[in-house]
Amino acid sequence: MRRTVWPVAGLIVGAVAGGAWGWFGAGGYEANDSAIGTAFLCGLAGLLLGAVACRVAEWRDRSGRPRSPRG
C-alpha cells in the first residue's frame, strides 16, 4: 500500500468506527446525531494518525535507518 493512501484509510476507518460507536452507544436517544458527530470527530482523528504514520515512514526512508527484518 502506498503511503499516500494511509491518511485516507485512517479517515475511512475512523469515520466508520466512530459512526458505529455513536450509533450503538447512544442507547436509542438521538442516535443519528450522536453517530454523525462521533463519526466526524473519529474521522478527523484517523486522518491525523494516518498523516503522522505517512510522515514517519517518509522520515524513516530518508534517514537511511535500517528497517526491521519483517519489512
Sequence and secondary structure as in RCSB ss.txt:
>XXXX:A:sequence
MRRTVWPVAGLIVGAVAGGAWGWFGAGGYEANDSAIGTAFLCGLAGLLLGAVACRVAEWRDRSGRPRSPRG
>XXXX:A:secstr
  GGGHHHHHHHHHHHHHHHHHHHHSTTSSHHHHHHHHHHHHHHHHHHHHHHHHHHHHHHHHHT    TT 
